[in-house]
Amino acid sequence: MKIIYTKNFVSQYKKLPPELKSEAEGKEKLFRNNPFDPKLKIHKLTGKLKGRWSFRLDYKNRIVVTFNGKNEAWFIAVGNHDIYKK
């Protein structure tokens, strides 16, 4: 799976604490192998984020993603639930 990082994602990622960055890297590897691995707890979003998906980094933090075909995904945002409000 090819992953493209938006400018917004990169900016938010840089602000994460080191332990959360490490968690994100591990989840990204899992996502690359199988984006629907149950460990990710991936789910469709609704409302203004309809058409996008979200998966869990930890209890409070998520990565928002959109798929472009079967082999490409765009990482849109990363952070706590406040990212759903942007």
URPEZI-V394733 format. One record per residue. N is the residue number from 1. RES is the residue in one small letter. SS is DSSP state (~ for helix, > for strand, _ for the rest). OMEGA is omega in degrees with one decimal (none if undefined). Layout:
BEGIN
N|RES|SS|OMEGA ; N|RES|SS|OMEGA
END
This chain:
BEGIN
1|m|_|175.5 ; 2|k|>|179.4 ; 3|i|>|176.2 ; 4|i|>|-178.3 ; 5|y|>|176.7 ; 6|t|_|177.3 ; 7|k|~|178.9 ; 8|n|~|179.5 ; 9|f|~|-178.2 ; 10|v|~|179.3 ; 11|s|~|179.4 ; 12|q|~|-179.3 ; 13|y|~|-179.2 ; 14|k|~|-178.1 ; 15|k|_|-179.0 ; 16|l|_|174.0 ; 17|p|_|-176.1 ; 18|p|~|-178.0 ; 19|e|~|177.9 ; 20|l|~|174.3 ; 21|k|~|178.8 ; 22|s|~|178.1 ; 23|e|~|179.6 ; 24|a|~|179.4 ; 25|e|~|178.0 ; 26|g|~|179.8 ; 27|k|~|177.3 ; 28|e|~|177.9 ; 29|k|~|177.3 ; 30|l|~|-179.8 ; 31|f|~|-179.9 ; 32|r|~|-178.9 ; 33|n|~|-179.2 ; 34|n|_|-176.8 ; 35|p|_|-179.0 ; 36|f|_|174.9 ; 37|d|_|-178.2 ; 38|p|~|179.8 ; 39|k|~|-179.4 ; 40|l|~|-176.9 ; 41|k|_|-179.0 ; 42|i|_|179.3 ; 43|h|>|177.0 ; 44|k|>|175.8 ; 45|l|_|-179.5 ; 46|t|_|178.8 ; 47|g|~|-177.3 ; 48|k|~|177.3 ; 49|l|~|179.1 ; 50|k|_|-177.5 ; 51|g|_|177.0 ; 52|r|_|-178.9 ; 53|w|>|177.8 ; 54|s|>|172.6 ; 55|f|>|-169.6 ; 56|r|>|167.4 ; 57|l|_|174.8 ; 58|d|_|-175.1 ; 59|y|_|-174.0 ; 60|k|_|-170.0 ; 61|n|_|-175.4 ; 62|r|>|167.5 ; 63|i|>|176.4 ; 64|v|>|-173.6 ; 65|v|>|170.6 ; 66|t|>|-178.1 ; 67|f|>|175.1 ; 68|n|_|-174.8 ; 69|g|_|-176.6 ; 70|k|_|-171.4 ; 71|n|_|-179.3 ; 72|e|>|176.8 ; 73|a|>|176.7 ; 74|w|>|173.6 ; 75|f|>|-171.8 ; 76|i|>|-174.2 ; 77|a|>|175.8 ; 78|v|>|178.1 ; 79|g|>|-179.8 ; 80|n|_|-174.3 ; 81|h|~|176.9 ; 82|d|~|179.9 ; 83|i|~|178.6 ; 84|y|~|-176.8 ; 85|k|~|-176.4 ; 86|k|_|none
END
